[in-house]
């Protein structure tokens, strides 16, 4: 099974940007951890961009490339992008929204996500484990279906 790992703006700075909020791990650490958990029978297709349109293009391409699920950390775009919300709603994919920090313990403008209503679930506040929990959920759901 192919699983997309999509990360939005500023997540390329993980490990350098505000470690007290986001931790000391890098985006490569996230990807490598997920590859280990996914095992050899699953493929993680990773993409990060600071550009909204590139994230939308990735979402649009996923169904044709065999991606069934996306683990998506939209970063700040989660709170502002109707276009990303519409891209998810417009394709036949299941998206798990993740956030490294607990968005509800932060500034009030981060409390509302435009991505959540078109996602199958949201995991927030568990650092690098937010991604891992999303993947574990996907793998368990797929095993139940098969």
Phi and psi in radians as a Rosetta constraint file:
Dihedral C 1 N 2 CA 2 C 2 CIRCULARHARMONIC -1.728 0.35
Dihedral N 2 CA 2 C 2 N 3 CIRCULARHARMONIC 2.312 0.35
Dihedral C 2 N 3 CA 3 C 3 CIRCULARHARMONIC -2.206 0.35
Dihedral N 3 CA 3 C 3 N 4 CIRCULARHARMONIC 2.219 0.35
Dihedral C 3 N 4 CA 4 C 4 CIRCULARHARMONIC -1.445 0.35
Dihedral N 4 CA 4 C 4 N 5 CIRCULARHARMONIC 2.477 0.35
Dihedral C 4 N 5 CA 5 C 5 CIRCULARHARMONIC -2.099 0.35
Dihedral N 5 CA 5 C 5 N 6 CIRCULARHARMONIC 1.870 0.35
Dihedral C 5 N 6 CA 6 C 6 CIRCULARHARMONIC -2.049 0.35
Dihedral N 6 CA 6 C 6 N 7 CIRCULARHARMONIC 2.215 0.35
Dihedral C 6 N 7 CA 7 C 7 CIRCULARHARMONIC -2.215 0.35
Dihedral N 7 CA 7 C 7 N 8 CIRCULARHARMONIC 2.357 0.35
Dihedral C 7 N 8 CA 8 C 8 CIRCULARHARMONIC -1.588 0.35
Dihedral N 8 CA 8 C 8 N 9 CIRCULARHARMONIC -2.722 0.35
Dihedral C 8 N 9 CA 9 C 9 CIRCULARHARMONIC -1.076 0.35
Dihedral N 9 CA 9 C 9 N 10 CIRCULARHARMONIC 2.460 0.35
Dihedral C 9 N 10 CA 10 C 10 CIRCULARHARMONIC 1.272 0.35
Dihedral N 10 CA 10 C 10 N 11 CIRCULARHARMONIC -0.075 0.35
Dihedral C 10 N 11 CA 11 C 11 CIRCULARHARMONIC -1.297 0.35
Dihedral N 11 CA 11 C 11 N 12 CIRCULARHARMONIC -0.246 0.35
Dihedral C 11 N 12 CA 12 C 12 CIRCULARHARMONIC -1.163 0.35
Dihedral N 12 CA 12 C 12 N 13 CIRCULARHARMONIC -0.251 0.35
Dihedral C 12 N 13 CA 13 C 13 CIRCULARHARMONIC -1.648 0.35
Dihedral N 13 CA 13 C 13 N 14 CIRCULARHARMONIC 0.119 0.35
Dihedral C 13 N 14 CA 14 C 14 CIRCULARHARMONIC -0.955 0.35
Dihedral N 14 CA 14 C 14 N 15 CIRCULARHARMONIC 2.427 0.35
Dihedral C 14 N 15 CA 15 C 15 CIRCULARHARMONIC 1.657 0.35
Dihedral N 15 CA 15 C 15 N 16 CIRCULARHARMONIC -0.383 0.35
Dihedral C 15 N 16 CA 16 C 16 CIRCULARHARMONIC -2.013 0.35
Dihedral N 16 CA 16 C 16 N 17 CIRCULARHARMONIC -0.619 0.35
Dihedral C 16 N 17 CA 17 C 17 CIRCULARHARMONIC -1.532 0.35
Dihedral N 17 CA 17 C 17 N 18 CIRCULARHARMONIC 2.109 0.35
Dihedral C 17 N 18 CA 18 C 18 CIRCULARHARMONIC 0.677 0.35
Dihedral N 18 CA 18 C 18 N 19 CIRCULARHARMONIC 1.123 0.35
Dihedral C 18 N 19 CA 19 C 19 CIRCULARHARMONIC -1.026 0.35
Dihedral N 19 CA 19 C 19 N 20 CIRCULARHARMONIC -0.451 0.35
Dihedral C 19 N 20 CA 20 C 20 CIRCULARHARMONIC -1.143 0.35
Dihedral N 20 CA 20 C 20 N 21 CIRCULARHARMONIC -0.485 0.35
Dihedral C 20 N 21 CA 21 C 21 CIRCULARHARMONIC -1.649 0.35
Dihedral N 21 CA 21 C 21 N 22 CIRCULARHARMONIC -0.772 0.35
Dihedral C 21 N 22 CA 22 C 22 CIRCULARHARMONIC -1.874 0.35
Dihedral N 22 CA 22 C 22 N 23 CIRCULARHARMONIC -0.092 0.35
Dihedral C 22 N 23 CA 23 C 23 CIRCULARHARMONIC 1.536 0.35
Dihedral N 23 CA 23 C 23 N 24 CIRCULARHARMONIC -3.124 0.35
Dihedral C 23 N 24 CA 24 C 24 CIRCULARHARMONIC -1.807 0.35
Dihedral N 24 CA 24 C 24 N 25 CIRCULARHARMONIC 0.059 0.35
Dihedral C 24 N 25 CA 25 C 25 CIRCULARHARMONIC -1.480 0.35
Dihedral N 25 CA 25 C 25 N 26 CIRCULARHARMONIC 2.697 0.35
Dihedral C 25 N 26 CA 26 C 26 CIRCULARHARMONIC -1.750 0.35
Dihedral N 26 CA 26 C 26 N 27 CIRCULARHARMONIC 2.968 0.35
Dihedral C 26 N 27 CA 27 C 27 CIRCULARHARMONIC -1.120 0.35
Dihedral N 27 CA 27 C 27 N 28 CIRCULARHARMONIC -0.584 0.35
Dihedral C 27 N 28 CA 28 C 28 CIRCULARHARMONIC -1.088 0.35
Dihedral N 28 CA 28 C 28 N 29 CIRCULARHARMONIC -0.671 0.35
Dihedral C 28 N 29 CA 29 C 29 CIRCULARHARMONIC -1.056 0.35
Dihedral N 29 CA 29 C 29 N 30 CIRCULARHARMONIC -0.754 0.35
Dihedral C 29 N 30 CA 30 C 30 CIRCULARHARMONIC -1.035 0.35
Dihedral N 30 CA 30 C 30 N 31 CIRCULARHARMONIC -0.882 0.35
Dihedral C 30 N 31 CA 31 C 31 CIRCULARHARMONIC -1.056 0.35
Dihedral N 31 CA 31 C 31 N 32 CIRCULARHARMONIC -0.823 0.35
Dihedral C 31 N 32 CA 32 C 32 CIRCULARHARMONIC -1.113 0.35
Dihedral N 32 CA 32 C 32 N 33 CIRCULARHARMONIC -0.688 0.35
Dihedral C 32 N 33 CA 33 C 33 CIRCULARHARMONIC -1.102 0.35
Dihedral N 33 CA 33 C 33 N 34 CIRCULARHARMONIC -0.749 0.35
Dihedral C 33 N 34 CA 34 C 34 CIRCULARHARMONIC -1.181 0.35
Dihedral N 34 CA 34 C 34 N 35 CIRCULARHARMONIC -0.665 0.35
Dihedral C 34 N 35 CA 35 C 35 CIRCULARHARMONIC -1.049 0.35
Dihedral N 35 CA 35 C 35 N 36 CIRCULARHARMONIC -0.739 0.35
Dihedral C 35 N 36 CA 36 C 36 CIRCULARHARMONIC -1.079 0.35
Dihedral N 36 CA 36 C 36 N 37 CIRCULARHARMONIC -0.810 0.35
Dihedral C 36 N 37 CA 37 C 37 CIRCULARHARMONIC -1.156 0.35
Dihedral N 37 CA 37 C 37 N 38 CIRCULARHARMONIC -0.687 0.35
Dihedral C 37 N 38 CA 38 C 38 CIRCULARHARMONIC -1.156 0.35
Dihedral N 38 CA 38 C 38 N 39 CIRCULARHARMONIC -0.524 0.35
Dihedral C 38 N 39 CA 39 C 39 CIRCULARHARMONIC 1.313 0.35
Dihedral N 39 CA 39 C 39 N 40 CIRCULARHARMONIC -3.126 0.35
Dihedral C 39 N 40 CA 40 C 40 CIRCULARHARMONIC -1.310 0.35
Dihedral N 40 CA 40 C 40 N 41 CIRCULARHARMONIC -0.363 0.35
Dihedral C 40 N 41 CA 41 C 41 CIRCULARHARMONIC -1.488 0.35
Dihedral N 41 CA 41 C 41 N 42 CIRCULARHARMONIC -0.058 0.35
Dihedral C 41 N 42 CA 42 C 42 CIRCULARHARMONIC -2.217 0.35
Dihedral N 42 CA 42 C 42 N 43 CIRCULARHARMONIC 2.603 0.35
Dihedral C 42 N 43 CA 43 C 43 CIRCULARHARMONIC -2.080 0.35
Dihedral N 43 CA 43 C 43 N 44 CIRCULARHARMONIC 2.305 0.35
Dihedral C 43 N 44 CA 44 C 44 CIRCULARHARMONIC -1.737 0.35
Dihedral N 44 CA 44 C 44 N 45 CIRCULARHARMONIC 2.137 0.35
Dihedral C 44 N 45 CA 45 C 45 CIRCULARHARMONIC -1.851 0.35
Dihedral N 45 CA 45 C 45 N 46 CIRCULARHARMONIC 1.882 0.35
Dihedral C 45 N 46 CA 46 C 46 CIRCULARHARMONIC -1.777 0.35
Dihedral N 46 CA 46 C 46 N 47 CIRCULARHARMONIC 2.492 0.35
Dihedral C 46 N 47 CA 47 C 47 CIRCULARHARMONIC -2.658 0.35
Dihedral N 47 CA 47 C 47 N 48 CIRCULARHARMONIC 2.411 0.35
Dihedral C 47 N 48 CA 48 C 48 CIRCULARHARMONIC -2.341 0.35
Dihedral N 48 CA 48 C 48 N 49 CIRCULARHARMONIC 2.445 0.35
Dihedral C 48 N 49 CA 49 C 49 CIRCULARHARMONIC -2.651 0.35
Dihedral N 49 CA 49 C 49 N 50 CIRCULARHARMONIC 2.617 0.35
Dihedral C 49 N 50 CA 50 C 50 CIRCULARHARMONIC -1.618 0.35
Dihedral N 50 CA 50 C 50 N 51 CIRCULARHARMONIC 0.032 0.35
Dihedral C 50 N 51 CA 51 C 51 CIRCULARHARMONIC -1.949 0.35
Dihedral N 51 CA 51 C 51 N 52 CIRCULARHARMONIC 2.098 0.35
Dihedral C 51 N 52 CA 52 C 52 CIRCULARHARMONIC -0.964 0.35
Dihedral N 52 CA 52 C 52 N 53 CIRCULARHARMONIC -0.803 0.35
Dihedral C 52 N 53 CA 53 C 53 CIRCULARHARMONIC -1.083 0.35
Dihedral N 53 CA 53 C 53 N 54 CIRCULARHARMONIC -0.599 0.35
Dihedral C 53 N 54 CA 54 C 54 CIRCULARHARMONIC -1.198 0.35
Dihedral N 54 CA 54 C 54 N 55 CIRCULARHARMONIC -0.631 0.35
Dihedral C 54 N 55 CA 55 C 55 CIRCULARHARMONIC -1.134 0.35
Dihedral N 55 CA 55 C 55 N 56 CIRCULARHARMONIC -0.728 0.35
Dihedral C 55 N 56 CA 56 C 56 CIRCULARHARMONIC -1.098 0.35
Dihedral N 56 CA 56 C 56 N 57 CIRCULARHARMONIC -0.778 0.35
Dihedral C 56 N 57 CA 57 C 57 CIRCULARHARMONIC -1.040 0.35
Dihedral N 57 CA 57 C 57 N 58 CIRCULARHARMONIC -0.716 0.35
Dihedral C 57 N 58 CA 58 C 58 CIRCULARHARMONIC -1.048 0.35
Dihedral N 58 CA 58 C 58 N 59 CIRCULARHARMONIC -0.814 0.35
Dihedral C 58 N 59 CA 59 C 59 CIRCULARHARMONIC -1.030 0.35
Dihedral N 59 CA 59 C 59 N 60 CIRCULARHARMONIC -0.786 0.35
Dihedral C 59 N 60 CA 60 C 60 CIRCULARHARMONIC -1.099 0.35
Dihedral N 60 CA 60 C 60 N 61 CIRCULARHARMONIC -0.602 0.35
Dihedral C 60 N 61 CA 61 C 61 CIRCULARHARMONIC -1.398 0.35
Dihedral N 61 CA 61 C 61 N 62 CIRCULARHARMONIC -0.369 0.35
Dihedral C 61 N 62 CA 62 C 62 CIRCULARHARMONIC -0.998 0.35
Dihedral N 62 CA 62 C 62 N 63 CIRCULARHARMONIC -0.862 0.35
Dihedral C 62 N 63 CA 63 C 63 CIRCULARHARMONIC -1.030 0.35
Dihedral N 63 CA 63 C 63 N 64 CIRCULARHARMONIC -0.704 0.35
Dihedral C 63 N 64 CA 64 C 64 CIRCULARHARMONIC -1.249 0.35
Dihedral N 64 CA 64 C 64 N 65 CIRCULARHARMONIC -0.373 0.35
Dihedral C 64 N 65 CA 65 C 65 CIRCULARHARMONIC -1.660 0.35
Dihedral N 65 CA 65 C 65 N 66 CIRCULARHARMONIC 0.071 0.35
Dihedral C 65 N 66 CA 66 C 66 CIRCULARHARMONIC 1.613 0.35
Dihedral N 66 CA 66 C 66 N 67 CIRCULARHARMONIC 0.071 0.35
Dihedral C 66 N 67 CA 67 C 67 CIRCULARHARMONIC -1.297 0.35
Dihedral N 67 CA 67 C 67 N 68 CIRCULARHARMONIC 2.248 0.35
Dihedral C 67 N 68 CA 68 C 68 CIRCULARHARMONIC -1.769 0.35
Dihedral N 68 CA 68 C 68 N 69 CIRCULARHARMONIC -0.558 0.35
Dihedral C 68 N 69 CA 69 C 69 CIRCULARHARMONIC -2.286 0.35
Dihedral N 69 CA 69 C 69 N 70 CIRCULARHARMONIC 2.660 0.35
Dihedral C 69 N 70 CA 70 C 70 CIRCULARHARMONIC -2.244 0.35
Dihedral N 70 CA 70 C 70 N 71 CIRCULARHARMONIC 2.278 0.35
Dihedral C 70 N 71 CA 71 C 71 CIRCULARHARMONIC -1.625 0.35
Dihedral N 71 CA 71 C 71 N 72 CIRCULARHARMONIC 2.016 0.35
Dihedral C 71 N 72 CA 72 C 72 CIRCULARHARMONIC -2.185 0.35
Dihedral N 72 CA 72 C 72 N 73 CIRCULARHARMONIC 2.052 0.35
Dihedral C 72 N 73 CA 73 C 73 CIRCULARHARMONIC -1.827 0.35
Dihedral N 73 CA 73 C 73 N 74 CIRCULARHARMONIC 1.744 0.35
Dihedral C 73 N 74 CA 74 C 74 CIRCULARHARMONIC -1.351 0.35
Dihedral N 74 CA 74 C 74 N 75 CIRCULARHARMONIC -0.098 0.35
Dihedral C 74 N 75 CA 75 C 75 CIRCULARHARMONIC 1.015 0.35
Dihedral N 75 CA 75 C 75 N 76 CIRCULARHARMONIC -2.535 0.35
Dihedral C 75 N 76 CA 76 C 76 CIRCULARHARMONIC -1.093 0.35
Dihedral N 76 CA 76 C 76 N 77 CIRCULARHARMONIC -0.442 0.35
Dihedral C 76 N 77 CA 77 C 77 CIRCULARHARMONIC -1.091 0.35
Dihedral N 77 CA 77 C 77 N 78 CIRCULARHARMONIC -0.407 0.35
Dihedral C 77 N 78 CA 78 C 78 CIRCULARHARMONIC -1.046 0.35
Dihedral N 78 CA 78 C 78 N 79 CIRCULARHARMONIC -0.454 0.35
Dihedral C 78 N 79 CA 79 C 79 CIRCULARHARMONIC -1.686 0.35
Dihedral N 79 CA 79 C 79 N 80 CIRCULARHARMONIC -0.130 0.35
Dihedral C 79 N 80 CA 80 C 80 CIRCULARHARMONIC -2.317 0.35
Dihedral N 80 CA 80 C 80 N 81 CIRCULARHARMONIC -0.309 0.35
Dihedral C 80 N 81 CA 81 C 81 CIRCULARHARMONIC -1.756 0.35
Dihedral N 81 CA 81 C 81 N 82 CIRCULARHARMONIC 1.783 0.35
Dihedral C 81 N 82 CA 82 C 82 CIRCULARHARMONIC -1.203 0.35
Dihedral N 82 CA 82 C 82 N 83 CIRCULARHARMONIC -0.573 0.35
Dihedral C 82 N 83 CA 83 C 83 CIRCULARHARMONIC -1.097 0.35
Dihedral N 83 CA 83 C 83 N 84 CIRCULARHARMONIC -0.743 0.35
Dihedral C 83 N 84 CA 84 C 84 CIRCULARHARMONIC -1.160 0.35
Dihedral N 84 CA 84 C 84 N 85 CIRCULARHARMONIC -0.702 0.35
Dihedral C 84 N 85 CA 85 C 85 CIRCULARHARMONIC -1.027 0.35
Dihedral N 85 CA 85 C 85 N 86 CIRCULARHARMONIC -0.809 0.35
Dihedral C 85 N 86 CA 86 C 86 CIRCULARHARMONIC -1.177 0.35
Dihedral N 86 CA 86 C 86 N 87 CIRCULARHARMONIC -0.598 0.35
Dihedral C 86 N 87 CA 87 C 87 CIRCULARHARMONIC -1.088 0.35
Dihedral N 87 CA 87 C 87 N 88 CIRCULARHARMONIC -0.755 0.35
Dihedral C 87 N 88 CA 88 C 88 CIRCULARHARMONIC -1.160 0.35
Dihedral N 88 CA 88 C 88 N 89 CIRCULARHARMONIC -0.772 0.35
Dihedral C 88 N 89 CA 89 C 89 CIRCULARHARMONIC -1.118 0.35
Dihedral N 89 CA 89 C 89 N 90 CIRCULARHARMONIC -0.442 0.35
Dihedral C 89 N 90 CA 90 C 90 CIRCULARHARMONIC -1.544 0.35
Dihedral N 90 CA 90 C 90 N 91 CIRCULARHARMONIC -0.030 0.35
Dihedral C 90 N 91 CA 91 C 91 CIRCULARHARMONIC -2.155 0.35
Dihedral N 91 CA 91 C 91 N 92 CIRCULARHARMONIC 2.811 0.35
Dihedral C 91 N 92 CA 92 C 92 CIRCULARHARMONIC -1.617 0.35
Dihedral N 92 CA 92 C 92 N 93 CIRCULARHARMONIC 1.337 0.35
Dihedral C 92 N 93 CA 93 C 93 CIRCULARHARMONIC -2.422 0.35
Dihedral N 93 CA 93 C 93 N 94 CIRCULARHARMONIC 2.761 0.35
Dihedral C 93 N 94 CA 94 C 94 CIRCULARHARMONIC -1.910 0.35
Dihedral N 94 CA 94 C 94 N 95 CIRCULARHARMONIC 2.254 0.35
Dihedral C 94 N 95 CA 95 C 95 CIRCULARHARMONIC -2.056 0.35
Dihedral N 95 CA 95 C 95 N 96 CIRCULARHARMONIC 2.315 0.35
Dihedral C 95 N 96 CA 96 C 96 CIRCULARHARMONIC -1.892 0.35
Dihedral N 96 CA 96 C 96 N 97 CIRCULARHARMONIC 2.049 0.35
Dihedral C 96 N 97 CA 97 C 97 CIRCULARHARMONIC -1.438 0.35
Dihedral N 97 CA 97 C 97 N 98 CIRCULARHARMONIC 2.315 0.35
Dihedral C 97 N 98 CA 98 C 98 CIRCULARHARMONIC -2.230 0.35
Dihedral N 98 CA 98 C 98 N 99 CIRCULARHARMONIC 2.630 0.35
Dihedral C 98 N 99 CA 99 C 99 CIRCULARHARMONIC -2.422 0.35
Dihedral N 99 CA 99 C 99 N 100 CIRCULARHARMONIC 2.413 0.35
Dihedral C 99 N 100 CA 100 C 100 CIRCULARHARMONIC -1.222 0.35
Dihedral N 100 CA 100 C 100 N 101 CIRCULARHARMONIC -0.815 0.35
Dihedral C 100 N 101 CA 101 C 101 CIRCULARHARMONIC -1.608 0.35
Dihedral N 101 CA 101 C 101 N 102 CIRCULARHARMONIC 2.858 0.35
Dihedral C 101 N 102 CA 102 C 102 CIRCULARHARMONIC -1.413 0.35
Dihedral N 102 CA 102 C 102 N 103 CIRCULARHARMONIC 1.788 0.35
Dihedral C 102 N 103 CA 103 C 103 CIRCULARHARMONIC -1.090 0.35
Dihedral N 103 CA 103 C 103 N 104 CIRCULARHARMONIC -0.355 0.35
Dihedral C 103 N 104 CA 104 C 104 CIRCULARHARMONIC -1.457 0.35
Dihedral N 104 CA 104 C 104 N 105 CIRCULARHARMONIC -0.157 0.35
Dihedral C 104 N 105 CA 105 C 105 CIRCULARHARMONIC -1.737 0.35
Dihedral N 105 CA 105 C 105 N 106 CIRCULARHARMONIC 0.090 0.35
Dihedral C 105 N 106 CA 106 C 106 CIRCULARHARMONIC -1.923 0.35
Dihedral N 106 CA 106 C 106 N 107 CIRCULARHARMONIC -2.851 0.35
Dihedral C 106 N 107 CA 107 C 107 CIRCULARHARMONIC -0.992 0.35
Dihedral N 107 CA 107 C 107 N 108 CIRCULARHARMONIC 2.585 0.35
Dihedral C 107 N 108 CA 108 C 108 CIRCULARHARMONIC -1.040 0.35
Dihedral N 108 CA 108 C 108 N 109 CIRCULARHARMONIC -0.596 0.35
Dihedral C 108 N 109 CA 109 C 109 CIRCULARHARMONIC -1.118 0.35
Dihedral N 109 CA 109 C 109 N 110 CIRCULARHARMONIC -0.298 0.35
Dihedral C 109 N 110 CA 110 C 110 CIRCULARHARMONIC -1.535 0.35
Dihedral N 110 CA 110 C 110 N 111 CIRCULARHARMONIC -0.094 0.35
Dihedral C 110 N 111 CA 111 C 111 CIRCULARHARMONIC -1.295 0.35
Dihedral N 111 CA 111 C 111 N 112 CIRCULARHARMONIC -0.370 0.35
Dihedral C 111 N 112 CA 112 C 112 CIRCULARHARMONIC -1.894 0.35
Dihedral N 112 CA 112 C 112 N 113 CIRCULARHARMONIC 2.234 0.35
Dihedral C 112 N 113 CA 113 C 113 CIRCULARHARMONIC -1.986 0.35
Dihedral N 113 CA 113 C 113 N 114 CIRCULARHARMONIC 2.308 0.35
Dihedral C 113 N 114 CA 114 C 114 CIRCULARHARMONIC -1.426 0.35
Dihedral N 114 CA 114 C 114 N 115 CIRCULARHARMONIC -0.272 0.35
Dihedral C 114 N 115 CA 115 C 115 CIRCULARHARMONIC -1.475 0.35
Dihedral N 115 CA 115 C 115 N 116 CIRCULARHARMONIC -0.556 0.35
Dihedral C 115 N 116 CA 116 C 116 CIRCULARHARMONIC -0.939 0.35
Dihedral N 116 CA 116 C 116 N 117 CIRCULARHARMONIC -0.759 0.35
Dihedral C 116 N 117 CA 117 C 117 CIRCULARHARMONIC -1.130 0.35
Dihedral N 117 CA 117 C 117 N 118 CIRCULARHARMONIC -0.320 0.35
Dihedral C 117 N 118 CA 118 C 118 CIRCULARHARMONIC -1.908 0.35
Dihedral N 118 CA 118 C 118 N 119 CIRCULARHARMONIC 0.246 0.35
Dihedral C 118 N 119 CA 119 C 119 CIRCULARHARMONIC -1.866 0.35
Dihedral N 119 CA 119 C 119 N 120 CIRCULARHARMONIC 2.714 0.35
Dihedral C 119 N 120 CA 120 C 120 CIRCULARHARMONIC -1.406 0.35
Dihedral N 120 CA 120 C 120 N 121 CIRCULARHARMONIC -0.281 0.35
Dihedral C 120 N 121 CA 121 C 121 CIRCULARHARMONIC -3.042 0.35
Dihedral N 121 CA 121 C 121 N 122 CIRCULARHARMONIC 2.910 0.35
Dihedral C 121 N 122 CA 122 C 122 CIRCULARHARMONIC -2.324 0.35
Dihedral N 122 CA 122 C 122 N 123 CIRCULARHARMONIC 2.317 0.35
Dihedral C 122 N 123 CA 123 C 123 CIRCULARHARMONIC -2.173 0.35
Dihedral N 123 CA 123 C 123 N 124 CIRCULARHARMONIC 2.182 0.35
Dihedral C 123 N 124 CA 124 C 124 CIRCULARHARMONIC -2.476 0.35
Dihedral N 124 CA 124 C 124 N 125 CIRCULARHARMONIC 2.366 0.35
Dihedral C 124 N 125 CA 125 C 125 CIRCULARHARMONIC 1.721 0.35
Dihedral N 125 CA 125 C 125 N 126 CIRCULARHARMONIC 0.108 0.35
Dihedral C 125 N 126 CA 126 C 126 CIRCULARHARMONIC -1.946 0.35
Dihedral N 126 CA 126 C 126 N 127 CIRCULARHARMONIC 0.394 0.35
Dihedral C 126 N 127 CA 127 C 127 CIRCULARHARMONIC 1.058 0.35
Dihedral N 127 CA 127 C 127 N 128 CIRCULARHARMONIC -2.450 0.35
Dihedral C 127 N 128 CA 128 C 128 CIRCULARHARMONIC -1.069 0.35
Dihedral N 128 CA 128 C 128 N 129 CIRCULARHARMONIC -0.429 0.35
Dihedral C 128 N 129 CA 129 C 129 CIRCULARHARMONIC -1.232 0.35
Dihedral N 129 CA 129 C 129 N 130 CIRCULARHARMONIC -0.342 0.35
Dihedral C 129 N 130 CA 130 C 130 CIRCULARHARMONIC -1.002 0.35
Dihedral N 130 CA 130 C 130 N 131 CIRCULARHARMONIC -0.772 0.35
Dihedral C 130 N 131 CA 131 C 131 CIRCULARHARMONIC -1.142 0.35
Dihedral N 131 CA 131 C 131 N 132 CIRCULARHARMONIC -0.779 0.35
Dihedral C 131 N 132 CA 132 C 132 CIRCULARHARMONIC -1.121 0.35
Dihedral N 132 CA 132 C 132 N 133 CIRCULARHARMONIC -0.693 0.35
Dihedral C 132 N 133 CA 133 C 133 CIRCULARHARMONIC -1.130 0.35
Dihedral N 133 CA 133 C 133 N 134 CIRCULARHARMONIC -0.667 0.35
Dihedral C 133 N 134 CA 134 C 134 CIRCULARHARMONIC -1.083 0.35
Dihedral N 134 CA 134 C 134 N 135 CIRCULARHARMONIC -0.793 0.35
Dihedral C 134 N 135 CA 135 C 135 CIRCULARHARMONIC -1.139 0.35
Dihedral N 135 CA 135 C 135 N 136 CIRCULARHARMONIC -0.752 0.35
Dihedral C 135 N 136 CA 136 C 136 CIRCULARHARMONIC -1.031 0.35
Dihedral N 136 CA 136 C 136 N 137 CIRCULARHARMONIC -0.706 0.35
Dihedral C 136 N 137 CA 137 C 137 CIRCULARHARMONIC -1.063 0.35
Dihedral N 137 CA 137 C 137 N 138 CIRCULARHARMONIC -0.862 0.35
Dihedral C 137 N 138 CA 138 C 138 CIRCULARHARMONIC -1.022 0.35
Dihedral N 138 CA 138 C 138 N 139 CIRCULARHARMONIC -0.811 0.35
Dihedral C 138 N 139 CA 139 C 139 CIRCULARHARMONIC -1.112 0.35
Dihedral N 139 CA 139 C 139 N 140 CIRCULARHARMONIC -0.670 0.35
Dihedral C 139 N 140 CA 140 C 140 CIRCULARHARMONIC -1.206 0.35
Dihedral N 140 CA 140 C 140 N 141 CIRCULARHARMONIC -0.740 0.35
Dihedral C 140 N 141 CA 141 C 141 CIRCULARHARMONIC -1.092 0.35
Dihedral N 141 CA 141 C 141 N 142 CIRCULARHARMONIC -0.754 0.35
Dihedral C 141 N 142 CA 142 C 142 CIRCULARHARMONIC -1.140 0.35
Dihedral N 142 CA 142 C 142 N 143 CIRCULARHARMONIC -0.654 0.35
Dihedral C 142 N 143 CA 143 C 143 CIRCULARHARMONIC -1.169 0.35
Dihedral N 143 CA 143 C 143 N 144 CIRCULARHARMONIC -0.614 0.35
Dihedral C 143 N 144 CA 144 C 144 CIRCULARHARMONIC -1.172 0.35
Dihedral N 144 CA 144 C 144 N 145 CIRCULARHARMONIC -0.686 0.35
Dihedral C 144 N 145 CA 145 C 145 CIRCULARHARMONIC -1.229 0.35
Dihedral N 145 CA 145 C 145 N 146 CIRCULARHARMONIC -0.537 0.35
